[in-house]
């Protein structure tokens, strides 16, 4: 009888673990669908563009002749390969799926997918990069007015700390 109970328990555990695996797979699939809709595979694009621009600027700085343009393109391709190995979507995707499945339930991910498939969700996806950039520019412009004040405060604090840092002179 004990052996039968142990077998039943083992079968129940196997079935339950299969359900957990199916739930985890479904949860991951929901995360992948969301990430695809959110164009997460394009997150690295600005980095690639920045690196390409760095190589192009260096090429111009060296005053390389146009005949050496193929050399520039070769190095840009090598840089893209290095970036692919570090931040290519195939490298980021498993961690991104884990990030989203850790922070959102499967139901929440399905709700996000439904939202981003809606007309408003599509508009949010379309406008968000532009809005993010404009927000950063606005913040930067407003921050510039605080820079002189912060620099003055830093200088004032430094001036107050200097006597304490200098060795005391004995008379």
C-alpha positions in Angstrom: 0.0 0.0 0.0 2.8 2.4 0.8 4.5 1.6 -2.5 1.2 2.4 -4.3 0.9 5.7 -2.5 4.5 6.6 -3.4 3.8 5.8 -7.1 0.7 7.9 -7.0 2.6 10.8 -5.4 5.3 10.6 -8.0 2.8 10.5 -10.9 1.0 13.6 -9.3 4.3 15.4 -9.1 5.2 14.7 -12.7 1.8 15.9 -13.9 2.0 19.0 -11.7 5.5 19.8 -12.9 4.3 19.4 -16.5 1.6 21.9 -15.8 4.1 24.3 -14.2 6.4 23.9 -17.3 3.4 24.5 -19.6 2.5 27.6 -17.5 6.1 28.9 -17.6 6.2 28.3 -21.4 3.0 30.1 -21.9 4.1 33.0 -19.7 7.4 33.2 -21.7 5.4 33.1 -24.9 3.3 36.1 -23.7 6.5 38.0 -22.8 8.0 37.2 -26.3 4.8 38.5 -28.0 4.9 41.7 -26.0 8.6 42.2 -26.7 8.0 41.7 -30.4 5.1 44.2 -30.4 7.3 46.7 -28.4 10.1 46.3 -31.0 12.5 45.3 -28.2 14.7 43.7 -30.8 15.5 47.3 -31.9 16.7 48.5 -28.5 20.4 48.2 -29.5 19.9 50.1 -32.8 21.0 53.5 -31.3 24.2 51.9 -30.0 25.0 50.4 -33.4 24.4 53.8 -35.0 26.6 55.6 -32.5 29.5 53.1 -33.0 29.1 53.5 -36.8 29.3 57.3 -36.4 32.4 57.0 -34.2 34.2 55.1 -36.9 33.1 57.5 -39.6 34.2 60.5 -37.5 37.6 58.9 -36.8 37.9 58.2 -40.5 37.3 61.9 -41.3 39.6 63.0 -38.5 42.5 61.0 -40.0 41.8 62.7 -43.3 41.8 59.3 -45.0 41.4 59.4 -48.7 38.1 58.3 -50.2 40.0 55.3 -51.7 40.2 54.0 -48.1 36.4 54.0 -47.6 36.4 50.2 -48.0 38.7 50.0 -44.9 36.2 52.1 -42.9 33.3 49.8 -44.0 35.4 46.7 -43.0 36.0 48.0 -39.5 32.3 49.1 -39.2 31.3 45.5 -40.1 33.7 44.1 -37.5 32.3 46.5 -34.9 28.8 45.3 -35.8 29.9 41.7 -35.3 31.3 42.6 -31.9 28.1 44.3 -30.9 26.0 41.4 -32.1 28.0 39.1 -29.9 27.4 41.4 -26.9 24.0 42.9 -27.4 22.5 41.2 -30.4 18.8 40.3 -29.9 19.7 36.6 -29.7 21.8 37.5 -26.6 19.4 39.9 -25.0 16.1 38.0 -25.7 16.4 35.3 -23.0 17.2 37.9 -20.3 14.5 40.3 -21.6 11.9 37.5 -21.4 13.0 36.6 -17.9 12.9 40.3 -16.9 9.3 40.7 -18.2 8.1 37.3 -16.8 9.5 38.2 -13.4 7.9 41.6 -13.3 4.5 40.8 -15.0 2.1 38.0 -14.6 1.0 36.1 -17.7 -2.4 37.9 -17.5 -0.7 41.3 -17.3 1.4 40.5 -20.3 -1.6 39.4 -22.2 -3.3 42.7 -21.3 -0.2 44.6 -22.5 -0.3 42.7 -25.8 -4.0 43.5 -26.2 -3.3 47.2 -25.5 -0.3 47.4 -27.9 -2.4 45.7 -30.6 -5.1 48.4 -30.2 -5.1 51.6 -32.2 -4.1 53.6 -29.1 -1.4 51.1 -28.2 0.0 51.3 -31.7 0.1 55.1 -31.5 1.9 54.9 -28.2 4.5 52.6 -29.7 4.9 54.9 -32.7 5.1 58.1 -30.7 7.1 56.9 -27.6 10.6 57.2 -29.1 9.9 60.8 -30.3 8.3 61.7 -26.9 11.2 60.2 -25.0 13.7 62.2 -27.0 11.7 65.5 -26.7 11.3 64.9 -23.0 15.0 64.4 -22.6 15.7 67.6 -24.5 13.3 69.6 -22.4 14.8 68.3 -19.2 18.3 69.0 -20.5 17.4 72.6 -21.4 15.8 73.2 -18.0 18.7 71.6 -16.2 21.1 74.0 -17.8 19.7 76.8 -15.7 20.6 74.8 -12.5 24.2 74.0 -13.5 25.7 77.4 -12.5 23.8 77.3 -9.2 25.0 73.7 -8.5 28.6 74.6 -9.5 28.5 77.6 -7.1 27.2 75.4 -4.3 30.0 72.9 -5.0 32.6 75.7 -4.9 31.2 77.1 -1.7 31.3 73.7 0.0 34.8 73.1 -1.2 35.9 76.5 0.1 34.3 75.7 3.5 36.0 72.3 3.6 39.5 73.5 2.6 40.5 75.0 6.0 39.6 71.8 7.7 41.6 69.8 5.2 44.7 72.0 5.4 47.1 71.1 8.2 46.9 73.5 11.2 49.8 75.9 11.5 51.5 76.1 14.8 52.7 79.5 16.1 
